Amino acid sequence: MRNKINIGLIGFGTIGSGVAKFLIEERGLLLKRTGMDFNLLLVCDKDLSSKRGVNISKSMLTKDASRVINNPDIDIVVELIGGIHPAKEIVMKDLFRGKHVVTANKLLLASEGLEIFQKAKDSNREIYFEASVAGGIPIIKAIREGMVADRFSSIMGILNGTSNYILSSMSSEGSDFKAALKEAQLKGYAEKDPSLDIKGLDSSHKLAILSLLAFGKRVDLKDIYVDGIEDISNFDIQYAKELGYVIKLLAIAKRYGSELEVRVHPTLLPSEYLLSSVSGVYNAIFIEADLVGKQLFYGQGAGKLPTASAVISDIVDIGHKIACGKNSAKSVISGNTEIKKLRKMDDVVTRYYAHFSAIDKPGVLANIADLLGRHHISIASVVQKERSSAHIVPIVMLTHEAREKDMQAALSQINKLPAIKKKSVIIRLEK
Ligand SMILES: NC(=O)c1ccc[n+]([C@@H]2O[C@H](COP(=O)([O-])OP(=O)(O)OC[C@H]3O[C@@H](n4cnc5c(N)ncnc54)[C@H](OP(=O)(O)O)[C@@H]3O)[C@@H](O)[C@H]2O)c1
């Protein structure tokens, strides 16, 4: 039995430096815990001059990724450069050269996963990617191994710490979106260009990966309905709170027989739900499956150390397989899915929070209710507050379940009413 595993690391940035530091400084600890010697052999990065806080010998550093890919002594390559290119080419070459791969690259897997997983299968090599979804939370392992016997019915996740931080701070501080985003940037929780996070795209990448694992269904990113949090106002957050709800950016995958719906959008959740109490940069995933029932996973979804923890766990898992001489990679793409089609967003049925800004005059509420009724939408409750500015009153409603297509059609007619003075807001509600 082999017990020395050589590792090559490509990408010595935030996560890469966390992984390298652990592998170097805690090599003895890993040896004690696993009985295996994980030896970091080579580290590649475009930039070798920045300080990384890691005591590493110069001879281990290279700017040339091909030195890692072509090194016959390296067993596992850890890809931590991010993005699609050249990460894809690096991963494909590694698999081709018979190396196992660990990656945290959600964008790469969500967009090119099928080809990469197929390559891993054909090469009989492992590709592990625990850190690609929810950072330090071992959700991939939980789905692939812990719940291997289960049929999943739904997954609802708070999968983006930046958005969750912004929404939480809008809720607790009463700040507006722009101020909360600025604060998140100052604290290092949001990138200078936060688009991927606040537009819901990062969550959709993670949802695509979870859907493949839990439902066996490869979902194209373009088929996931995505709405970000930029249009969420403090008014709606505070109003939702008064009604007993919190607003979270949720990534949702729900199965109805052979149909799967996949969507990412701000969502009202009853405040007593466990998911509702997940605040700040934390992530959580709520799963329902036939055998195990309901489960909630909670933890740090990003950051150097939590993410490095997930990467190391993948390295150790692959190391054990290599040590046992097992070359039987368990493929992510079994081709065995019960999902035959994706449900169109138009056909999604859900409840809604709706906020109309209307001139304060008799009959407006009746007009809105009439248009909703004509589109088969029934109102569960209505609140009309005091006039806020120049004769404009906010009217807030919760509806019963309705079809998205009907809601959108009603909304477009309501927005054309002369009494409606601002674009109406709808936020979907999960119970
Ligand atoms: N940060 C997190 O909290 C987190 C959480 C979960 C998953 N992830 C994933 O982990 C991966 C790494 O993220 P990160 O935050 O560590 O990114 P990062 O700090 O930007 O590090 C990436 C490093 O790779 C280098 N690099 C880029 N292209 C390269 C190439 N072709 N050859 C060699 N080096 C190259 C970059 O150099 P330059 O800076 O000079 O371009 C940088 O030093 C991403 O896929 C990300 O999605 C990150």
The ligand as an ORCA input file, in Angstrom:
! r2SCAN-3c Opt
* xyz 0 1
  N     -12.444     32.953     -2.283
  C     -13.374     32.148     -1.778
  O     -13.887     32.368     -0.658
  C     -13.810     30.935     -2.538
  C     -14.793     30.087     -1.977
  C     -15.174     28.940     -2.677
  C     -14.603     28.660     -3.910
  N     -13.668     29.526     -4.435
  C     -13.099     29.202     -5.727
  O     -11.705     28.944     -5.571
  C     -10.994     29.305     -6.743
  C      -9.858     30.254     -6.363
  O     -10.419     31.401     -5.743
  P      -9.499     32.471     -5.005
  O     -10.443     33.318     -4.212
  O      -8.370     31.798     -4.303
  O      -8.970     33.311     -6.257
  P      -7.689     34.269     -6.299
  O      -7.399     34.805     -4.954
  O      -7.920     35.216     -7.406
  O      -6.489     33.270     -6.681
  C      -6.285     32.775     -7.963
  C      -4.786     32.794     -8.215
  O      -4.524     32.076     -9.425
  C      -3.646     32.878    -10.216
  N      -3.841     32.549    -11.634
  C      -4.819     32.951    -12.457
  N      -4.660     32.394    -13.677
  C      -3.541     31.638    -13.622
  C      -2.847     30.822    -14.556
  N      -3.281     30.696    -15.794
  N      -1.736     30.180    -14.142
  C      -1.289     30.326    -12.890
  N      -1.892     31.092    -11.946
  C      -3.012     31.738    -12.306
  C      -4.052     34.306     -9.895
  O      -3.044     35.213    -10.261
  P      -3.488     36.720    -10.639
  O      -4.108     37.279     -9.390
  O      -2.206     37.359    -11.009
  O      -4.477     36.612    -11.759
  C      -4.241     34.197     -8.386
  O      -3.030     34.343     -7.684
  C     -12.045     29.930     -7.677
  O     -12.493     28.961     -8.589
  C     -13.170     30.333     -6.748
  O     -14.432     30.354     -7.376
  C     -13.251     30.634     -3.772
*
